[in-house]
Amino acid sequence: MVIDFKKVPPKKLFLVGILTFIPVLAALLLYSLNYTGNPQGIPHEFAVDNEERVYLSLDSGIYVAEDDRLTLLLPPTRYGYALSVSEDDMLTIADASVIRIVDLAKSNLVSGRMEVVKRTHALYSALYSVWRENWETDSQNGVTYRLRHITYYYEILREDKDGSTVILRKPYSNGIWDSLARNSILFLSLYLGAEIILISFYVKKHPEIQKKVEDIAGRTVK
């Protein structure tokens, strides 16, 4: 089936062009959100300090959550980070090869500045290995904090003898944008596939716009 575009009404061509261009542009813009450094996705690890500030290890780096605001503390690393906070408010950050100890009392977290008081190199450190086994919980001072997540949404719970309360949750709107960004190419592929099927139905119903060509034997075929 070959279309003779000279026989297709210009309005139809314009409509198809618009209906193709806009979804492609939207999908590319949404997909680009994966590379903007925004705090998207589900945390690989988290920790909570004595002031109940939450530290998150995401694909785009380490963030601190305070007053419904996420501040970037460290850029991303290939294998993610392990996090823990001691009772004297010392934050330990471990990746696959480096361990950092941060004095939170001397850090300016609002501006994203951390006071690293100790830095050591330890390939495949024990702390990093423990993180892989216990990344959904964090316990200190008789309280357990738990990460609960579903697809692109997550929340962090505070669990003690009085029950369970939510101290941090990802806004539902961010979860929707996150889902759209990560699945934009899939949605675009499905859309273009449906568009091709509709175009083929239209061409079959309008044989006058099909171009006639000759096969090797000289017979005229569509």
Buried (B, 14 or more C-beta within 10 A) or exposed (E): EEBEEEEBEEEBEEEBEEEBEEBEEBBEEBBEBBEEBBBBBBBBBBBBBBEBBBBBBBBBBBBBBBEEEBBBBBEBBEEBBBBBBBEEBBBBBBBBBBBBBBBBEEBEBEEBEBEEEEEEEBEEBEBBEEBEEEBBEBEBEEEBBBBEBEEBBBBBBBBEEEEEEEBBBBEEEBBEBBBBBBBBEEBBEEBBEEBEEEBEEBBEEBEEBBEEEEEEEEEEEE
